[in-house]
Amino acid sequence: MRRNFPLNTVDAFLVTAKHLNLTRAAKELCLTQGAVSRKISTLEEWLGYALFDRHARGLHLTPQGSALLPELQHAFEHLLNVASNACHKSSVIRLKAPTCAMRWLVPKLVQLESVSPEIQVALTTTVEHGVNFKNEPFDAAIIFGQQGSSGVLLFEERLTPVLSQHLLPEGVLTTQDLSRFTFLHPTPDRTDWTLWLAQNTAIAPAMNKNQHFDTMDLAISAAIQGFGIAIADATLVAEDLRRGRLVQPFTNEVKTGASYRLALRSGSEESPALEAFKESLLTLSE
């Protein structure tokens, strides 16, 4: 079996076969015409036959050269692809997200890692709801606020009461039952509960016991542990409801006018990884 194939001569043959002109081939390869000619001669010597017929008006492929050309083109392209894949580095996206969005975001990131392992997300959580790309080192951010703000819409906030199944053994909740629970508030005030009750006037519980949290995620976690009844975003608790960790005693959901949106650093349209990340958040299943 013959060894020591002169691999460094293949590009000279392919480029010369494309132009059928040594001068043009040398210019494309950034070599001298003599160097290109020597490479071709080395390959011909190894093969044992001529690849080109030299004529006064230029070059022509020999029958053997014409037969070899497509095979070497295919092999060379495959080699380049293998080398490209071998040196390909994972794309790292620096993402900022509020802790209240974690219940929705983390399952998405798990799915993204499965379908697009080349995209890595460096996640930074915060209690802040916005981002300033001029001063913060992030490529993307999930922001929360009133609709009409910048970014791509992920989902609108829809409030609904939720509580642990253990606190609702009969599956039915009356106003009198509701008044006995501790009301879990996702903010230092009672804004969210007040908004939901204002649109559900038939339900008018007395808020005798209250517990306030800094984030909605903390209020939801407390509800799962049976601390009381929380007012939560329906999208954020969708997985908890599906798995039975929480139940939704009332079907009414109230839109607040706020939404979760994905903001991207300026120039992200030139980043395939950021575009793929955006599409993943919009299309991956809950």
ZIVEN-V240924 format. One record per residue. N is the residue number from 1. RES is the residue in one small letter. SS is DSSP state (hx for helix, st for strand, lp for the rest). PSI is psi in whole degrees, 0 to 359 (NA if undefined). Layout:
[[N/RES/SS/PSI] [N/RES/SS/PSI]]
This chain:
[[1/m/lp/129] [2/r/lp/140] [3/r/lp/188] [4/n/lp/45] [5/f/lp/131] [6/p/lp/79] [7/l/hx/328] [8/n/hx/1] [9/t/hx/348] [10/v/hx/318] [11/d/hx/325] [12/a/hx/319] [13/f/hx/314] [14/l/hx/315] [15/v/hx/320] [16/t/hx/322] [17/a/hx/329] [18/k/hx/317] [19/h/hx/334] [20/l/lp/41] [21/n/lp/119] [22/l/hx/325] [23/t/hx/313] [24/r/hx/321] [25/a/hx/318] [26/a/hx/321] [27/k/hx/317] [28/e/hx/324] [29/l/hx/356] [30/c/lp/42] [31/l/lp/170] [32/t/lp/158] [33/q/hx/322] [34/g/hx/323] [35/a/hx/320] [36/v/hx/317] [37/s/hx/320] [38/r/hx/322] [39/k/hx/316] [40/i/hx/320] [41/s/hx/321] [42/t/hx/318] [43/l/hx/318] [44/e/hx/320] [45/e/hx/319] [46/w/hx/320] [47/l/hx/326] [48/g/lp/14] [49/y/lp/162] [50/a/lp/145] [51/l/lp/333] [52/f/st/147] [53/d/st/126] [54/r/st/124] [55/h/st/165] [56/a/lp/326] [57/r/lp/1] [58/g/st/202] [59/l/st/152] [60/h/st/141] [61/l/st/138] [62/t/lp/166] [63/p/hx/321] [64/q/hx/321] [65/g/hx/319] [66/s/hx/323] [67/a/hx/325] [68/l/hx/330] [69/l/hx/305] [70/p/hx/327] [71/e/hx/315] [72/l/hx/325] [73/q/hx/313] [74/h/hx/315] [75/a/hx/321] [76/f/hx/319] [77/e/hx/320] [78/h/hx/319] [79/l/hx/318] [80/l/hx/320] [81/n/hx/317] [82/v/hx/315] [83/a/hx/321] [84/s/hx/316] [85/n/hx/325] [86/a/hx/327] [87/c/hx/2] [88/h/lp/129] [89/k/lp/145] [90/s/lp/144] [91/s/st/127] [92/v/st/123] [93/i/st/121] [94/r/st/110] [95/l/st/132] [96/k/st/134] [97/a/st/143] [98/p/st/148] [99/t/hx/331] [100/c/hx/342] [101/a/hx/358] [102/m/hx/323] [103/r/hx/331] [104/w/hx/322] [105/l/hx/316] [106/v/hx/314] [107/p/hx/327] [108/k/hx/318] [109/l/hx/325] [110/v/hx/315] [111/q/hx/320] [112/l/hx/318] [113/e/hx/328] [114/s/hx/316] [115/v/hx/335] [116/s/lp/71] [117/p/lp/343] [118/e/lp/346] [119/i/st/117] [120/q/st/139] [121/v/st/120] [122/a/st/102] [123/l/st/133] [124/t/st/121] [125/t/st/152] [126/t/st/160] [127/v/lp/355] [128/e/lp/154] [129/h/lp/2] [130/g/lp/186] [131/v/lp/148] [132/n/lp/98] [133/f/lp/339] [134/k/lp/329] [135/n/lp/351] [136/e/lp/141] [137/p/lp/55] [138/f/lp/151] [139/d/lp/332] [140/a/st/159] [141/a/st/143] [142/i/st/123] [143/i/st/153] [144/f/st/133] [145/g/st/188] [146/q/st/145] [147/q/lp/152] [148/g/lp/349] [149/s/lp/173] [150/s/lp/165] [151/g/lp/172] [152/v/st/131] [153/l/st/127] [154/l/st/306] [155/f/st/155] [156/e/st/148] [157/e/st/128] [158/r/st/115] [159/l/st/142] [160/t/st/144] [161/p/st/144] [162/v/st/152] [163/l/st/169] [164/s/lp/145] [165/q/hx/329] [166/h/hx/337] [167/l/hx/357] [168/l/lp/63] [169/p/lp/330] [170/e/lp/348] [171/g/lp/1] [172/v/lp/139] [173/l/lp/119] [174/t/lp/169] [175/t/hx/323] [176/q/hx/319] [177/d/hx/317] [178/l/hx/322] [179/s/hx/341] [180/r/hx/345] [181/f/lp/159] [182/t/st/128] [183/f/st/124] [184/l/st/120] [185/h/st/132] [186/p/lp/0] [187/t/lp/168] [188/p/lp/349] [189/d/lp/190] [190/r/lp/26] [191/t/hx/310] [192/d/hx/315] [193/w/hx/319] [194/t/hx/319] [195/l/hx/316] [196/w/hx/317] [197/l/hx/331] [198/a/hx/333] [199/q/lp/6] [200/n/lp/65] [201/t/lp/342] [202/a/lp/342] [203/i/lp/112] [204/a/lp/73] [205/p/lp/156] [206/a/lp/124] [207/m/lp/80] [208/n/lp/325] [209/k/st/132] [210/n/st/147] [211/q/st/129] [212/h/st/141] [213/f/lp/163] [214/d/lp/335] [215/t/lp/159] [216/m/hx/325] [217/d/hx/321] [218/l/hx/321] [219/a/hx/320] [220/i/hx/316] [221/s/hx/321] [222/a/hx/321] [223/a/hx/319] [224/i/hx/325] [225/q/lp/3] [226/g/lp/20] [227/f/lp/330] [228/g/lp/203] [229/i/st/128] [230/a/st/155] [231/i/st/124] [232/a/st/163] [233/d/st/132] [234/a/lp/324] [235/t/lp/320] [236/l/lp/330] [237/v/lp/9] [238/a/hx/316] [239/e/hx/323] [240/d/hx/322] [241/l/hx/319] [242/r/hx/323] [243/r/lp/357] [244/g/lp/9] [245/r/lp/333] [246/l/lp/160] [247/v/st/155] [248/q/lp/98] [249/p/lp/337] [250/f/lp/141] [251/t/lp/343] [252/n/lp/130] [253/e/lp/134] [254/v/st/123] [255/k/st/138] [256/t/st/347] [257/g/st/354] [258/a/st/164] [259/s/st/162] [260/y/st/131] [261/r/st/156] [262/l/st/119] [263/a/st/138] [264/l/st/146] [265/r/lp/145] [266/s/lp/134] [267/g/lp/4] [268/s/hx/339] [269/e/hx/344] [270/e/hx/1] [271/s/lp/107] [272/p/hx/325] [273/a/hx/317] [274/l/hx/321] [275/e/hx/319] [276/a/hx/322] [277/f/hx/315] [278/k/hx/313] [279/e/hx/326] [280/s/hx/315] [281/l/hx/329] [282/l/hx/334] [283/t/hx/334] [284/l/lp/142] [285/s/lp/160] [286/e/lp/NA]]
